[in-house]
Amino acid sequence: MTTDPNLKTRFENEYSVNLIKELGLSNKLAAPRLKKIVLNVGISKSDTSTKDVETVKGELASLSGLSPKVGGAKQSIAGFKIRAGDPVGVSVTLRGAKMFDFLDKLCRIVLPQVKDFRGVKSTAFDGHGNYTLGLSEQIIFPEIDYAKTEKIHGLEIVIVTTAKDNKQAFALLKILGMPFEKAEK
């Protein structure tokens, strides 16, 4: 058993071998891996002021260590009072070591400190091996200062894997430490 604190190193040296045995795969290259993690915050029409967009960008930058991009509306929708080009979301994509560090922090520090946390749902897979986790508050992360936060908003975390199906993706995330809820009997 490795004592390396880095999740990426632990995965490459130990967890991938266990995953191959668990899934009955023929070689190391057939084992599912993480591709990327996408953090996304949707911005409502009332929040599209430059200050609000910059605040969300700053929060995502402090969570990820990367510079987020602002996504604009592709077309105008009168019912939502949105014009083409209005900011509708802020996102950042994590890859490599930053991706593993974020997942490790999410699974070991952030999620367990949520009040009445019983685990994340195991039904949020998309059928192609990707997992989506929605958080209702961004302030559960230690990088975000609650005293300086003006608005509470949600955060969507999409974990993209190379898994062929939900079973492989579930096994991958479980071995990486994702705290799935226990099945009720």
Backbone bond lengths (Angstrom), bond angles and torsions (degrees), N, CA, C in turn:
res aa  C-N    CA-C-N  psi(-1)  N-CA   C-N-CA  omega(-1)  CA-C   N-CA-C  phi
1 M - - - 1.465 - - 1.524 108.95 -
2 T 1.297 116.48 130.65 1.466 121.49 -179.43 1.519 110.72 -82.35
3 T 1.319 115.06 148.67 1.461 120.00 177.06 1.512 111.34 -111.38
4 D 1.332 116.67 11.30 1.465 121.29 179.56 1.530 109.12 -64.30
5 P 1.350 117.17 129.29 1.457 119.48 -179.01 1.531 113.92 -73.80
6 N 1.326 118.09 -12.45 1.453 122.29 -176.44 1.535 109.72 -83.65
7 L 1.332 117.69 120.90 1.460 122.52 -178.00 1.521 111.53 -62.48
8 K 1.311 117.70 -37.26 1.465 120.82 -179.15 1.525 110.66 -62.38
9 T 1.315 116.85 -45.03 1.463 121.27 178.90 1.518 110.90 -65.69
10 R 1.331 117.09 -42.26 1.463 120.55 178.30 1.521 110.51 -62.49
11 F 1.326 117.05 -39.59 1.458 119.98 179.37 1.523 110.96 -65.00
12 E 1.323 116.68 -47.69 1.462 120.24 -176.98 1.524 112.46 -65.71
13 N 1.338 117.44 -36.97 1.460 120.37 -175.32 1.521 114.64 -89.53
14 E 1.315 118.49 -34.00 1.451 120.71 -171.94 1.522 113.62 -124.10
15 Y 1.320 116.64 -52.81 1.457 120.45 -172.31 1.521 112.91 -64.24
16 S 1.337 118.25 -37.52 1.465 120.18 -178.42 1.524 111.00 -65.09
17 V 1.336 117.59 -35.55 1.470 121.32 177.46 1.525 109.96 -64.92
18 N 1.331 116.74 -44.40 1.462 121.03 178.01 1.525 111.16 -64.18
19 L 1.322 116.81 -37.33 1.462 122.06 179.80 1.531 110.77 -65.83
20 I 1.324 117.38 -40.68 1.467 121.85 178.72 1.525 109.80 -61.91
21 K 1.337 116.20 -43.75 1.471 119.91 178.92 1.525 110.89 -65.46
22 E 1.337 116.92 -44.51 1.463 121.44 -177.43 1.524 112.17 -62.38
23 L 1.340 116.56 -40.92 1.465 120.52 -177.70 1.522 113.37 -89.26
24 G 1.349 116.89 -7.34 1.466 120.94 179.58 1.514 112.43 67.90
25 L 1.305 117.13 39.22 1.462 121.37 -178.94 1.521 110.73 -86.83
26 S 1.336 116.44 158.97 1.457 120.76 -174.73 1.527 113.98 -83.46
27 N 1.335 117.77 -32.69 1.456 118.54 -179.35 1.522 111.50 -148.84
28 K 1.321 115.31 173.42 1.468 121.61 -175.95 1.527 112.68 -66.06
29 L 1.316 116.80 -32.26 1.463 120.00 -178.10 1.531 112.41 -72.20
30 A 1.328 117.34 -19.12 1.467 121.10 179.17 1.527 111.49 -82.24
31 A 1.327 117.18 -12.27 1.464 120.71 -177.81 1.527 110.60 -70.29
32 P 1.336 117.23 140.07 1.473 119.59 177.22 1.523 111.19 -67.91
33 R 1.319 115.44 148.77 1.464 122.09 -179.81 1.523 109.15 -135.48
34 L 1.316 115.06 165.33 1.460 120.24 172.61 1.514 108.74 -79.82
35 K 1.332 117.29 135.61 1.466 121.81 174.99 1.519 110.24 -95.87
36 K 1.355 114.69 -53.21 1.459 119.71 -177.61 1.519 109.29 -163.67
37 I 1.325 114.93 164.24 1.460 122.35 172.70 1.521 106.62 -126.14
38 V 1.331 115.74 127.24 1.463 121.17 -179.24 1.528 108.27 -109.94
39 L 1.330 116.51 125.65 1.461 122.67 174.57 1.515 107.10 -102.75
40 N 1.328 116.81 129.15 1.452 120.79 -175.18 1.525 110.18 -136.95
41 V 1.332 115.84 135.96 1.461 122.05 174.91 1.522 107.14 -125.84
42 G 1.336 115.83 121.83 1.451 120.65 175.28 1.523 109.46 -82.95
43 I 1.326 116.34 141.01 1.464 121.16 -178.44 1.520 108.07 -113.35
44 S 1.328 115.90 123.56 1.464 119.21 179.21 1.530 110.11 -74.24
45 K 1.325 116.23 163.03 1.470 121.44 -176.72 1.521 111.93 -57.26
46 S 1.332 117.73 -36.50 1.461 119.88 -178.45 1.529 111.85 -71.15
47 D 1.343 116.51 -16.31 1.462 120.31 -177.17 1.528 113.88 -101.23
48 T 1.315 117.74 13.66 1.458 118.80 -172.66 1.516 114.39 -83.61
49 S 1.316 117.32 9.81 1.460 118.02 176.35 1.527 108.56 -65.64
50 T 1.303 116.25 154.59 1.451 121.53 -177.55 1.521 111.37 -57.65
51 K 1.318 117.30 -38.16 1.460 121.30 -179.32 1.532 111.37 -62.56
52 D 1.335 116.68 -44.70 1.461 120.41 -179.36 1.531 111.37 -65.33
53 V 1.320 117.12 -42.24 1.458 120.95 179.01 1.527 110.07 -63.61
54 E 1.325 117.13 -42.79 1.468 120.72 179.18 1.532 111.46 -65.64
55 T 1.334 117.28 -35.87 1.465 120.91 177.26 1.520 110.78 -63.04
56 V 1.332 116.45 -46.79 1.467 120.95 179.36 1.525 110.16 -64.31
57 K 1.339 116.95 -40.56 1.466 120.30 177.08 1.524 110.78 -60.35
58 G 1.324 116.49 -42.69 1.463 120.61 179.20 1.525 112.49 -63.88
59 E 1.340 115.95 -40.49 1.467 119.67 178.67 1.525 111.31 -64.80
60 L 1.347 117.16 -45.08 1.460 119.83 178.48 1.527 111.69 -65.99
61 A 1.319 116.58 -35.01 1.461 119.78 177.49 1.526 110.93 -65.12
62 S 1.337 117.24 -39.23 1.464 119.38 179.12 1.529 111.26 -71.37
63 L 1.329 118.26 -30.24 1.466 121.00 177.32 1.519 112.17 -72.28
64 S 1.323 115.85 -39.12 1.457 119.89 -170.46 1.525 114.73 -102.96
65 G 1.315 117.32 -25.56 1.461 119.78 -174.13 1.516 112.10 80.35
66 L 1.321 117.45 8.15 1.461 122.55 179.66 1.520 109.95 -123.48
67 S 1.324 116.34 166.53 1.451 120.93 179.19 1.528 109.58 -89.38
68 P 1.343 117.85 117.53 1.468 120.36 -179.17 1.520 112.17 -75.44
69 K 1.332 115.22 161.00 1.463 120.04 176.68 1.523 109.22 -111.91
70 V 1.318 115.32 148.09 1.461 122.05 179.09 1.516 107.73 -97.00
71 G 1.327 115.64 127.72 1.459 120.74 179.08 1.513 110.33 -98.51
72 G 1.316 116.01 131.70 1.456 120.84 179.83 1.514 111.49 -100.10
73 A 1.326 116.44 157.95 1.459 121.46 177.42 1.521 109.20 -65.11
74 K 1.321 117.24 137.62 1.456 120.85 -178.64 1.517 111.92 -81.26
75 Q 1.322 116.22 -27.63 1.460 119.28 179.03 1.518 109.59 -145.05
76 S 1.300 115.46 160.32 1.461 121.24 178.88 1.528 109.87 -78.44
77 I 1.345 115.72 138.09 1.466 121.47 176.65 1.523 106.80 -129.77
78 A 1.321 116.55 106.80 1.459 121.67 -175.07 1.517 112.37 -63.99
79 G 1.319 117.78 -36.69 1.460 121.57 -178.95 1.523 112.91 -61.68
80 F 1.331 116.63 -30.92 1.462 121.55 178.74 1.527 112.31 -100.34
81 K 1.327 116.39 1.10 1.460 122.58 -177.80 1.530 111.56 56.75
82 I 1.317 115.56 45.02 1.460 121.98 179.76 1.519 108.51 -116.49
83 R 1.321 115.58 133.90 1.457 121.17 175.19 1.514 109.44 -105.24
84 A 1.301 116.10 154.17 1.460 120.78 178.18 1.529 109.05 -57.46
85 G 1.320 116.35 130.79 1.457 121.33 179.57 1.520 114.09 96.87
86 D 1.344 118.04 -15.59 1.471 119.82 176.66 1.524 109.37 -62.83
87 P 1.336 117.75 139.80 1.473 118.92 177.98 1.532 110.48 -66.03
88 V 1.339 116.41 129.08 1.463 121.12 179.63 1.529 112.30 -123.05
89 G 1.324 117.25 -7.10 1.457 119.63 179.86 1.510 111.98 -169.94
90 V 1.317 114.76 159.88 1.460 122.51 176.21 1.520 106.37 -130.11
91 S 1.325 117.09 130.98 1.458 119.58 -178.28 1.517 111.38 -140.72
92 V 1.330 114.01 159.05 1.459 121.36 176.00 1.522 107.48 -145.29
93 T 1.329 116.43 142.40 1.462 122.19 -179.28 1.518 109.08 -111.91
94 L 1.328 115.34 127.32 1.465 121.93 179.19 1.520 109.67 -103.86
95 R 1.313 116.46 137.10 1.461 121.95 176.23 1.527 108.47 -138.87
96 G 1.312 116.47 163.97 1.458 121.94 174.46 1.521 113.82 64.44
97 A 1.325 115.73 -138.95 1.473 121.88 -175.35 1.526 111.81 -63.73
98 K 1.332 117.85 -38.48 1.472 120.44 179.40 1.526 110.70 -63.00
99 M 1.324 116.76 -36.09 1.456 121.44 178.55 1.532 110.38 -63.86
100 F 1.322 116.83 -47.15 1.458 120.78 179.78 1.528 111.35 -65.90
101 D 1.335 116.67 -39.84 1.465 119.86 178.70 1.528 111.11 -63.73
102 F 1.334 117.07 -41.29 1.464 120.36 179.33 1.529 110.77 -65.30
103 L 1.327 117.31 -44.52 1.466 120.70 -179.72 1.525 110.92 -63.36
104 D 1.320 117.14 -40.82 1.464 121.39 178.15 1.528 110.74 -62.14
105 K 1.336 116.35 -44.57 1.474 120.85 178.88 1.527 110.43 -65.09
106 L 1.322 117.14 -41.32 1.463 121.86 -179.87 1.532 110.81 -61.78
107 C 1.327 116.60 -46.57 1.468 121.06 -174.95 1.522 113.63 -76.63
108 R 1.321 117.23 -36.22 1.473 119.72 -173.82 1.516 114.39 -96.27
109 I 1.331 118.98 -26.07 1.464 120.73 -174.44 1.525 112.00 -115.74
110 V 1.327 117.69 -53.85 1.461 121.75 -169.86 1.526 112.95 -72.18
111 L 1.323 118.09 -56.31 1.467 120.22 -175.76 1.530 113.58 -63.59
112 P 1.325 120.12 -42.37 1.466 119.02 -179.97 1.529 114.51 -63.90
113 Q 1.324 118.56 -21.18 1.464 119.55 -178.98 1.527 113.20 -86.26
114 V 1.348 117.63 -3.45 1.459 121.14 177.63 1.529 108.56 -70.43
115 K 1.324 115.84 135.38 1.460 121.25 -178.47 1.527 110.45 -62.99
116 D 1.312 116.92 135.87 1.469 124.22 -179.49 1.530 112.34 56.66
117 F 1.322 117.32 36.86 1.459 121.31 -178.97 1.529 109.61 -78.50
118 R 1.318 116.05 124.05 1.463 120.97 179.89 1.531 111.62 -116.01
119 G 1.291 117.10 5.16 1.450 121.66 -178.74 1.517 110.55 116.95
120 V 1.328 114.83 161.91 1.467 119.94 178.32 1.524 108.82 -88.29
121 K 1.304 116.11 154.18 1.469 121.59 -177.71 1.527 110.35 -67.97
122 S 1.317 115.44 140.16 1.462 120.09 178.11 1.531 110.94 -92.34
123 T 1.326 116.82 7.61 1.467 121.07 -178.84 1.525 112.88 -101.78
124 A 1.312 118.74 6.46 1.464 121.69 -174.82 1.527 113.00 -92.28
125 F 1.329 117.39 21.55 1.458 121.10 175.44 1.518 109.02 -85.37
126 D 1.326 116.82 153.26 1.461 120.20 -174.76 1.527 114.18 -98.80
127 G 1.318 118.56 3.15 1.455 121.26 -178.94 1.514 113.10 94.58
128 H 1.320 117.20 -13.20 1.463 122.17 179.94 1.521 111.59 -117.26
129 G 1.328 117.28 13.79 1.454 120.87 176.36 1.514 115.19 91.09
130 N 1.319 118.27 13.89 1.465 121.30 178.38 1.522 109.13 -108.10
131 Y 1.332 116.03 148.17 1.462 120.72 -176.19 1.526 109.18 -123.80
132 T 1.336 116.96 134.97 1.459 122.28 179.30 1.513 109.26 -118.71
133 L 1.323 115.11 128.18 1.460 121.79 -179.58 1.520 108.02 -123.17
134 G 1.316 116.87 125.06 1.450 121.26 178.87 1.512 110.87 -107.33
135 L 1.313 116.57 129.12 1.459 121.73 177.15 1.525 108.28 -110.54
136 S 1.313 117.08 137.52 1.461 119.75 -177.33 1.522 112.55 -83.60
137 E 1.327 117.75 -17.63 1.464 120.74 179.95 1.522 109.93 -136.13
138 Q 1.309 115.83 134.42 1.450 120.53 178.33 1.527 111.93 -82.54
139 I 1.321 117.26 -12.90 1.467 120.58 -172.88 1.525 113.67 -78.34
140 I 1.339 118.76 -0.17 1.454 119.58 177.57 1.527 111.96 -75.32
141 F 1.329 117.07 -12.36 1.458 120.72 177.48 1.519 109.95 -82.26
142 P 1.325 117.91 136.84 1.471 120.36 -177.39 1.532 113.95 -66.67
143 E 1.344 118.10 -20.32 1.473 120.57 -179.49 1.519 112.62 -73.32
144 I 1.309 117.57 -20.17 1.458 120.79 -176.69 1.522 109.15 -95.20
145 D 1.321 115.38 121.96 1.460 121.53 -178.30 1.529 109.32 -80.66
146 Y 1.316 115.94 116.62 1.464 121.65 -177.21 1.530 111.27 -61.85
147 A 1.331 117.85 -37.00 1.460 121.90 -177.82 1.532 111.85 -65.60
148 K 1.325 117.38 -30.43 1.464 120.72 -178.11 1.535 112.68 -92.89
149 T 1.328 116.78 -5.08 1.464 120.81 -177.52 1.525 110.36 -80.12
150 E 1.332 115.61 123.23 1.460 120.71 179.84 1.523 111.61 -89.42
151 K 1.325 117.73 -40.03 1.459 121.90 -177.52 1.524 110.05 -129.10
152 I 1.326 114.40 139.90 1.454 120.61 174.30 1.521 107.41 -91.10
153 H 1.312 116.95 131.57 1.459 120.80 177.32 1.517 109.07 -139.49
154 G 1.305 115.62 165.88 1.453 121.58 -179.06 1.515 111.80 -82.30
155 L 1.315 114.85 171.32 1.455 121.73 179.26 1.523 107.13 -144.96
156 E 1.316 116.79 128.92 1.455 121.94 177.92 1.524 107.99 -105.31
157 I 1.333 115.53 131.04 1.460 121.53 179.15 1.525 107.03 -119.31
158 V 1.330 116.39 118.47 1.458 121.66 179.13 1.522 107.77 -111.31
159 I 1.328 115.99 120.97 1.461 121.83 179.12 1.523 107.25 -103.54
160 V 1.321 116.22 112.45 1.459 122.68 -176.97 1.522 108.39 -99.47
161 T 1.345 116.34 127.19 1.462 121.08 -178.27 1.525 110.34 -122.53
162 T 1.325 115.57 173.08 1.459 121.21 175.16 1.526 111.02 -95.00
163 A 1.326 117.26 8.26 1.463 121.30 -178.23 1.527 110.66 -63.18
164 K 1.322 115.05 146.96 1.462 120.55 -179.01 1.520 112.62 -80.42
165 D 1.330 116.64 -26.99 1.461 120.40 -177.78 1.530 110.24 -150.60
166 N 1.329 115.03 178.83 1.468 120.25 -177.76 1.519 112.69 -64.97
167 K 1.330 117.70 -34.33 1.465 121.01 -178.79 1.532 110.64 -62.51
168 Q 1.315 116.91 -46.19 1.464 121.07 179.10 1.529 110.61 -65.78
169 A 1.326 116.80 -42.00 1.468 120.29 -179.61 1.526 110.59 -65.27
170 F 1.329 117.44 -40.11 1.461 121.40 177.73 1.527 109.98 -61.53
171 A 1.331 117.08 -45.83 1.466 120.91 179.35 1.531 110.82 -62.01
172 L 1.337 117.23 -41.16 1.466 121.48 178.93 1.520 111.35 -62.19
173 L 1.336 116.81 -51.33 1.466 119.93 -177.81 1.529 111.38 -67.17
174 K 1.310 117.34 -34.62 1.470 121.05 178.35 1.526 110.39 -63.56
175 I 1.326 116.28 -43.91 1.466 120.04 -178.42 1.537 111.14 -71.44
176 L 1.339 116.59 -25.03 1.469 120.47 176.94 1.526 112.24 -82.00
177 G 1.331 117.71 -6.19 1.454 120.98 174.39 1.510 116.55 106.42
178 M 1.328 118.58 10.38 1.462 120.88 178.71 1.540 108.70 -65.12
179 P 1.328 117.25 123.47 1.480 120.11 -176.52 1.523 111.97 -82.51
180 F 1.344 116.58 84.09 1.460 120.97 178.09 1.511 109.72 -74.10
181 E 1.347 115.78 150.02 1.463 120.00 179.59 1.518 109.29 -69.98
182 K 1.319 114.77 149.23 1.465 121.26 179.37 1.519 109.05 -75.36
183 A 1.314 116.02 142.35 1.467 120.84 179.13 1.525 109.42 -71.64
184 E 1.328 116.33 133.37 1.466 121.44 178.65 1.523 108.88 -77.72
185 K 1.321 115.97 140.37 1.470 120.16 179.69 1.483 111.07 -109.01
